[in-house]
Amino acid sequence: MSAPLAEAGTTAFAASRDRFTTVLDWLDSPEAAQLEHAELEGQLDTKGRELLRQLLQDHLDLRAQQETRVQVIDAHGRTHRAVEGGHQRRLSTVFGGVEVTRLAYRRRGHRNLHPADALLNLPAAKHSHGLRRLAAIESARGSFEGAVAAIERCTGQAMGKRQVEQLAARAAADFDDYYTGRPPPSPDPDAVLILSCDGKGIVMRPDALRAATAKAAAAGNTKLLTRLSKGEKRNRKRMAEVASVYDLTTVPRVPADILPSHDDAGQPTPAPRATGKWVMASVVEDAAAVVARIFDEARRRDPDHHRAWVALVDGNNHQIDRIHAEARKRGVQVAIVVDFVHVLEYLWRAAWSFFHEADPDAETWVHDKAMAVLAGQATRVAAAIRRKATYHRLDATGRVNADRCAKYLTNKAPYLDYAHALAQGWPIATGVIEGACRHLVKDRMDLTGARWGLDGAEAVLRLRALNSNGDFDDYWRYHLAQEKRRNHEANYTNNLIPQAA
């Protein structure tokens, strides 16, 4: 470093040295000697944050002193020859507010360009990327009110709820492009590819409901003026579509591994484990669009379709239809398996048509019928249930659950070939997607009293998906690069930021 620059650096940080000396003098004072450690912590936190703010301000001032003129050509090939110093802008940071001083490159009739802003990758608005990152993290974790409080505890900076919500939405802006462009995982070449989707309702503000739901909500009457009563949320929700794709190394099993009897002495074969899990959720996109998303992710992982693709569903006919339609459109083969836990629920409801509550024979009956379904005999089980209801001369009310179970088993029989699925080592339960519905949607979006707008809900779902996938840190680096491209690089010819000579 040359002597003039070294002297400038010493001068620029004079305020920081003075402030540091002030903190040392305070710590060495009789006043500080009388404080308990909790008070020391609190005051040092405040004084230390102000010292860090001053260090940042002094560094920015030094950069302003050292900024040299460069040739600036805008994105349309126009040279900005007029240069004016002393242009300032405010930046709110995790340490507090600072002023950024830099050169402005001017051209009559066109907006000023500031190459120093590009070198710093300053945001378009006043909040720093550090505050934006905190807003994203805390908004995904809890309520927006909680995020405001957490940011103030962490940084001492007061922000509004609406500001935090807007910063979270901006933070999630590159979600789609990030996942489109990232390299696929490298699983075991024999691993199957599991595709799954489901839905979970979110209570929305009236203007964020889909048209049909909004119309039904407007036609309904509420019992109370200030809150919704039981059953009144039905037309206040918008469905969030949840999707998951993951790799799974096959583990062949038999029905006894799923439902071992009390007489089985051996240990059941453990279920296969998911790896490379990717989840997403959207309250903006419909089921068809989200199903297309999981096929996009599957194709990204297995572009030549060398591996087996298995779709796990809960039996929803619309989901099954969308999967069939997407598979036909793309010319790929996808095996569909209906969640076995849903089958068990139908069998248990059917059992109460024949047994009294807490009758141990009901458990034996359900176990036997479930084992038969696992062995690939779903339609036989359905027929046996209907015969049993007829044999016991149950009336329409008494046999309703038995008939529902039989109808479910018959209608879903093409997707209940558990014998084949187990032999191939595939999963037969939708635990991953149900866990995603709970974690991505219910745990955050179902907070008491919460009513969502579209932008805020979509942003939070995307941020929670990034956290669930373990991608947030990598995504944030990508997001900052995209912000630099949008806010700065695009302003210059060939997207290049001019460098000082």
C-alpha positions in Angstrom: 0.0 0.0 0.0 1.3 3.4 -0.9 2.0 6.0 1.8 -1.0 8.2 0.9 -3.4 5.3 1.0 -2.0 4.0 4.3 -2.5 7.5 5.7 -6.0 7.6 4.4 -6.7 4.3 6.0 -5.4 5.5 9.4 -7.6 8.6 9.2 -10.7 6.8 8.0 -10.8 4.5 11.1 -10.1 7.2 13.6 -13.8 7.2 14.7 -13.7 3.4 15.2 -10.5 3.7 17.3 -12.1 6.5 19.4 -15.2 4.4 20.0 -13.2 1.3 20.9 -11.2 3.3 23.4 -14.5 4.6 24.8 -15.7 1.0 25.4 -12.4 0.1 27.0 -12.5 3.1 29.3 -16.1 2.2 30.3 -15.1 -1.4 31.1 -12.2 0.0 33.2 -14.5 2.4 35.1 -15.8 2.1 38.7 -19.3 2.2 37.2 -18.7 -1.1 35.2 -17.1 -2.7 38.2 -20.4 -2.4 40.1 -22.5 -4.2 37.5 -23.6 -7.8 37.5 -22.6 -9.9 34.5 -26.1 -9.8 33.0 -25.9 -6.0 32.9 -22.4 -6.1 31.5 -23.7 -8.4 28.8 -26.5 -6.2 27.9 -24.5 -3.0 27.7 -21.6 -4.6 25.9 -24.0 -6.0 23.3 -25.3 -2.5 22.6 -21.9 -0.8 22.7 -20.3 -3.6 20.7 -22.9 -3.4 18.0 -22.4 0.4 17.7 -18.6 -0.3 17.4 -19.2 -2.7 14.6 -21.5 -0.2 12.9 -18.8 2.4 13.1 -16.2 0.0 11.7 -18.4 -0.7 8.7 -19.1 3.0 8.2 -15.4 3.8 8.3 -14.6 1.1 5.9 -17.3 2.4 3.5 -15.9 5.9 3.8 -12.4 4.6 3.1 -13.6 2.9 -0.1 -15.3 6.2 -1.1 -12.0 8.0 -0.6 -10.1 5.4 -2.7 -12.7 5.0 -5.5 -11.1 5.9 -8.9 -12.8 6.9 -12.1 -13.5 4.2 -14.7 -15.0 4.1 -18.2 -18.7 3.3 -17.8 -20.8 2.1 -20.7 -24.4 1.2 -19.9 -26.3 -1.9 -21.2 -27.4 0.0 -24.3 -23.8 0.9 -25.3 -24.0 4.6 -24.1 -21.0 6.0 -22.3 -21.7 7.9 -19.1 -18.9 10.5 -19.1 -20.0 13.0 -16.5 -18.8 11.9 -13.1 -20.0 13.5 -9.9 -18.8 12.7 -6.4 -20.5 12.7 -3.0 -23.6 10.8 -4.0 -25.0 9.0 -0.9 -27.5 6.3 -0.2 -28.7 4.8 3.1 -28.1 1.2 4.0 -29.8 -0.5 7.0 -27.5 -3.3 8.2 -27.5 -5.9 11.0 -25.3 -3.4 12.9 -27.4 -0.3 12.3 -27.8 2.4 9.6 -24.8 3.5 7.5 -24.2 5.9 4.6 -22.6 4.7 1.4 -20.8 7.5 -0.5 -19.8 6.9 -4.1 -19.3 8.4 -7.6 -22.3 8.8 -9.8 -21.8 8.4 -13.6 -24.3 10.6 -15.4 -25.7 11.0 -18.8 -28.4 13.5 -19.6 -31.8 11.8 -19.9 -30.7 8.6 -18.3 -30.5 7.4 -14.8 -27.2 7.5 -12.9 -24.9 4.5 -12.6 -22.9 3.7 -9.6 -20.1 1.1 -10.1 -19.3 1.1 -6.4 -22.8 -0.2 -5.7 -22.1 -3.1 -8.0 -18.7 -3.9 -6.3 -20.5 -4.0 -2.9 -23.5 -5.8 -4.4 -25.8 -3.4 -2.6 -29.6 -4.3 -2.6 -32.0 -2.2 -4.7 -33.8 -1.1 -1.5 -32.3 0.0 1.8 -32.2 -3.2 3.8 -28.9 -5.1 3.6 -28.6 -8.7 2.5 -27.7 -9.6 6.1 -31.1 -8.3 7.3 -32.8 -10.0 4.4 -31.3 -13.3 5.3 -32.4 -12.9 8.9 -35.9 -12.0 7.7 -36.0 -15.2 5.5 -34.7 -17.4 8.3 -37.0 -16.1 11.0 -40.1 -15.8 8.8 -39.7 -19.5 7.8 -39.3 -20.5 11.5 -42.3 -18.7 13.1 -44.8 -15.9 12.7 -44.0 -12.6 11.0 -44.5 -10.9 14.4 -42.1 -13.4 15.9 -39.6 -12.7 13.1 -39.8 -8.9 13.8 -39.1 -9.6 17.5 -36.2 -12.0 16.7 -34.5 -9.6 14.4 -34.7 -6.8 17.0 -33.3 -9.1 19.6 -30.4 -10.2 17.3 -29.6 -6.9 15.8 -31.3 -4.1 17.7 -33.0 -3.0 14.4 -36.7 -2.3 14.5 -38.7 -3.4 11.5 -42.3 -3.6 10.6 -44.3 -6.8 10.0 -45.1 -5.8 6.4 -41.4 -5.1 5.8 -40.3 -8.5 7.0 -43.0 -10.2 4.9 -41.8 -8.3 1.8 -38.2 -9.1 2.5 -39.0 -12.8 2.9 -40.9 -12.8 -0.5 -37.8 -11.2 -2.1 -35.5 -13.7 -0.5 -37.5 -16.6 -2.1 -37.5 -15.1 -5.6 -34.9 -17.5 -7.1 -36.3 -20.7 -5.8 -37.5 -22.1 -9.1 -34.3 -21.2 -11.0 -32.1 -22.6 -8.3 -33.7 -26.0 -8.4 -33.8 -26.0 -12.2 -30.1 -25.4 -12.5 -28.5 -27.3 -9.7 -26.7 -30.6 -10.4 -28.6 -33.8 -9.5 -27.5 -36.0 -6.6 -25.5 -39.2 -7.4 -27.5 -42.1 -5.9 -26.9 -45.8 -6.1 -27.5 -46.7 -9.8 -29.9 -49.4 -8.6 -31.9 -47.0 -6.5 -35.6 -46.4 -7.4 -36.9 -42.9 -7.9 -39.9 -42.2 -5.6 -42.4 -39.5 -6.6 -45.1 -38.3 -4.2 -47.6 -35.5 -3.8 -50.4 -34.5 -1.5 -52.4 -31.4 -0.4 -53.0 -29.4 2.7 -55.4 -26.5 3.2 -54.3 -23.1 4.4 -56.7 -20.4 5.8 -56.4 -17.5 3.4 -57.6 -13.9 3.3 -60.7 -13.5 1.2 -58.8 -11.9 -1.7 -56.4 -14.8 -1.9 -59.0 -17.6 -2.2 -59.6 -19.3 -5.6 -62.7 -18.0 -7.3 -65.0 -20.9 -6.5 -64.0 -21.0 -2.8 -64.4 -17.2 -2.5 -67.9 -17.4 -4.0 -68.9 -20.2 -1.5 -67.4 -18.2 1.4 -69.3 -15.1 0.4 -72.6 -17.1 0.3 -72.0 -18.5 3.8 -73.1 -17.1 7.1 -70.8 -16.9 10.2 -72.1 -17.3 13.7 -69.7 -14.7 15.2 -68.5 -11.4 13.9 -64.9 -11.6 15.0 -63.9 -15.2 14.5 -64.7 -18.4 12.6 -66.6 -21.1 14.5 -66.2 -24.8 14.1 -66.9 -25.9 10.5 -66.7 -22.4 9.1 -63.1 -22.7 7.8 -64.3 -25.0 5.0 -64.6 -22.2 2.5 -61.8 -20.1 4.0 -58.9 -22.4 2.8 -56.8 -22.7 -0.3 -55.0 -25.9 -1.0 -51.3 -26.0 -0.8 -49.9 -28.7 -3.1 -47.0 -30.5 -1.7 -44.5 -32.6 -3.7 -41.5 -34.8 -2.9 -38.9 -36.7 -4.9 -36.3 -38.9 -3.4 -34.0 -41.8 -4.1 -34.4 -45.2 -2.4 -32.1 -48.2 -2.3 -34.4 -51.2 -2.6 -34.9 -53.6 0.3 -37.0 -56.6 -0.7 -39.5 -57.6 2.0 -42.5 -59.9 2.6 -45.9 -59.2 4.2 -44.7 -60.5 7.6 -42.1 -57.7 7.7 -44.9 -55.2 7.5 -47.4 -56.8 9.9 -45.5 -59.4 12.0 -47.7 -61.6 14.2 -47.2 -62.2 17.9 -45.7 -65.6 17.1 -42.9 -64.3 14.9 -39.6 -64.8 16.6 -37.3 -63.1 14.1 -36.7 -59.5 13.5 -38.6 -57.9 10.5 -36.5 -56.6 7.6 -36.1 -52.8 8.2 -37.8 -50.5 5.7 -35.7 -48.9 3.0 -34.4 -45.4 3.7 -34.9 -42.3 1.6 -31.9 -40.3 0.4 -31.5 -37.2 -1.7 -34.9 -36.0 -0.5 -36.3 -32.9 -2.3 -39.6 -31.3 -1.2 -41.6 -28.3 -2.3 -45.0 -26.8 -1.7 -47.0 -24.1 -3.5 -50.3 -22.4 -2.7 -50.2 -20.6 -6.1 -49.7 -23.5 -8.5 -52.5 -26.1 -8.9 -52.1 -29.9 -8.6 -51.4 -30.3 -12.3 -48.5 -27.9 -12.2 -47.0 -29.4 -9.0 -47.2 -33.0 -10.5 -45.4 -31.6 -13.5 -42.8 -30.3 -11.1 -42.1 -33.7 -9.6 -41.8 -35.2 -13.1 -39.3 -32.4 -14.0 -37.3 -33.3 -10.9 -37.4 -37.0 -11.7 -36.2 -36.3 -15.2 -33.4 -34.1 -14.0 -32.2 -37.0 -11.8 -32.8 -39.8 -14.4 -33.0 -38.1 -17.8 -32.9 -41.4 -19.8 -35.3 -43.2 -17.5 -32.9 -46.0 -16.7 -34.3 -46.4 -13.1 -37.7 -47.5 -11.9 -40.1 -44.6 -11.1 -42.7 -45.2 -8.4 -45.4 -42.8 -7.4 -46.7 -43.1 -3.9 -50.2 -41.6 -3.3 -52.9 -41.6 -0.7 -55.6 -42.8 -3.1 -56.9 -39.4 -4.2 -58.3 -39.9 -7.7 -57.3 -36.5 -8.9 -53.7 -37.1 -8.0 -53.7 -40.5 -9.7 -55.3 -39.0 -12.8 -52.7 -36.2 -13.0 -49.8 -38.7 -12.6 -51.2 -40.8 -15.4 -51.7 -37.8 -17.6 -48.2 -36.5 -17.0 -46.6 -39.9 -17.6 -48.5 -40.3 -20.9 -47.5 -36.8 -22.0 -43.8 -37.5 -21.3 -43.8 -41.1 -22.5 -42.5 -42.6 -19.3 -43.6 -45.6 -17.2 -44.5 -44.9 -13.6 -45.8 -47.5 -11.1 -48.4 -46.1 -8.8 -48.7 -47.5 -5.2 -51.5 -46.4 -2.8 -50.4 -45.9 0.8 -51.0 -49.1 2.8 -51.8 -47.1 6.0 -54.9 -45.7 4.2 -56.0 -49.3 3.5 -55.6 -50.2 7.2 -57.8 -47.2 8.2 -60.5 -48.5 5.9 -60.2 -52.0 7.3 -60.5 -50.8 10.9 -63.6 -48.8 10.1 -65.1 -51.8 8.4 -64.2 -53.9 11.5 -66.7 -51.9 13.6 -69.5 -53.1 11.4 -68.9 -56.6 12.7 -67.3 -56.2 16.2 -67.9 -54.3 19.4 -65.4 -51.6 20.4 -62.3 -53.0 22.1 -63.2 -56.6 21.0 -59.8 -58.3 20.6 -61.3 -60.4 17.7 -61.5 -57.1 15.7 -57.7 -56.8 15.8 -57.2 -60.4 14.6 -59.7 -59.8 11.8 -58.0 -56.6 10.6 -54.6 -58.3 10.7 -55.8 -61.3 8.6 -57.5 -59.1 6.0 -54.5 -56.7 5.9 -52.1 -59.7 5.3 -54.3 -60.9 2.5 -54.2 -57.4 0.9 -50.4 -57.4 1.3 -50.4 -60.7 -0.5 -52.1 -59.2 -3.5 -55.7 -60.3 -2.7 -57.5 -56.9 -2.4 -60.5 -57.8 -4.5 -61.0 -61.1 -2.7 -60.9 -59.3 0.6 -63.5 -56.8 -0.7 -65.8 -59.7 -1.7 -65.4 -61.4 1.7 -66.3 -58.2 3.5 -69.5 -57.8 1.4 -70.4 -61.4 2.0 -69.9 -61.1 5.8 -72.1 -58.0 5.9 -74.8 -59.8 4.0 -74.4 -63.0 6.1 -74.9 -61.0 9.3 -77.9 -59.2 7.7 -76.6 -55.8 8.5 -78.9 -52.9 7.6 -77.8 -50.1 5.3 -76.6 -48.0 8.3 -74.8 -51.0 9.9 -72.9 -52.0 6.8 -72.0 -48.5 5.5 -68.3 -48.7 6.6 -68.0 -52.3 5.4 -69.3 -51.3 1.9 -67.0 -48.3 1.8 -64.0 -50.4 2.6 -65.0 -53.0 -0.1 -65.5 -50.3 -2.7 -62.2 -48.7 -1.9 -60.3 -52.0 -2.2 -62.1 -52.8 -5.5 -61.6 -49.3 -7.0 -57.9 -49.1 -6.0 -57.0 -52.7 -6.7 -54.7 -51.8 -9.6 -52.6 -49.8 -7.2 -52.7 -52.3 -4.3 -50.2 -54.8 -5.7 -48.2 -54.8 -2.5 -46.8 -58.3 -3.1 -45.0 -57.0 -6.2 -44.0 -53.8 -4.5 -42.5 -55.5 -1.5 -40.7 -58.1 -3.7 -39.1 -55.2 -5.7 -38.1 -53.5 -2.4 -40.3 -50.4 -2.9 -41.9 -48.5 -0.1 -45.7 -48.9 0.4 -46.4 -45.9 2.8 -46.5 -42.2 2.1 -44.7 -41.1 5.3 -42.3 -38.8 3.5 -44.9 -36.7 1.8 -47.2 -36.7 4.9 -44.2 -35.5 7.0 -43.6 -32.8 4.4 -47.2 -31.7 4.6 -47.0 -31.4 8.4 -43.6 -29.7 8.4 -43.9 -27.4 5.4 -47.5 -26.4 5.8 -49.3 -27.3 9.1 -46.5 -26.5 11.6 -46.1 -22.9 10.2 -49.2 -22.0 8.2 -51.7 -23.3 10.7 -50.7 -21.0 13.6 -53.7 -19.8 15.6 -55.5 -16.9 14.0 -53.2 -16.9 10.9 -54.8 -15.8 7.6 -52.5 -15.6 4.6 -52.0 -13.6 1.5 -50.7 -15.4 -1.6 -47.3 -13.7 -1.7 -46.5 -14.2 1.9 -47.7 -17.8 2.0 -45.8 -18.8 -1.2 -42.6 -17.2 0.1 -42.8 -19.0 3.5 -43.5 -22.4 1.8 -40.5 -22.0 -0.4 -38.2 -20.9 2.4 -39.3 -23.8 4.5 -38.7 -26.2 1.6 -35.1 -24.9 1.3 -34.5 -25.5 4.9 -36.1 -29.0 4.8 -33.9 -29.9 1.8 -30.8 -28.6 3.6 -30.2 -26.2 0.7 -30.7 -22.8 2.3 -27.0 -21.8 2.6 -26.2 -22.9 -0.9 -29.4 -21.2 -2.2 -28.5 -17.9 -0.5 -25.1 -17.8 -2.3 -27.0 -18.4 -5.5 -29.6 -15.7 -4.6 -26.9 -13.1 -3.9 -25.3 -13.8 -7.3 -28.7 -13.4 -9.0 -29.3 -10.2 -7.1 -26.0 -8.8 -8.3 -26.8 -9.8 -11.9 -30.3 -8.2 -11.7 -29.4 -5.0 -9.8 -26.0 -4.3 -11.2 -24.4 -6.4 -13.9 -27.4 -6.0 -16.2 -26.8 -2.2 -16.2 -23.5 -2.4 -18.1 -22.5 -3.5 -21.6 -22.1 -7.3 -21.8 -23.3 -7.5 -18.2 -19.8 -6.6 -17.1 -19.1 -4.4 -14.0 -16.3 -1.9 -14.8 -13.2 -2.4 -12.9 -10.8 0.3 -11.7 -7.6 0.6 -13.7 
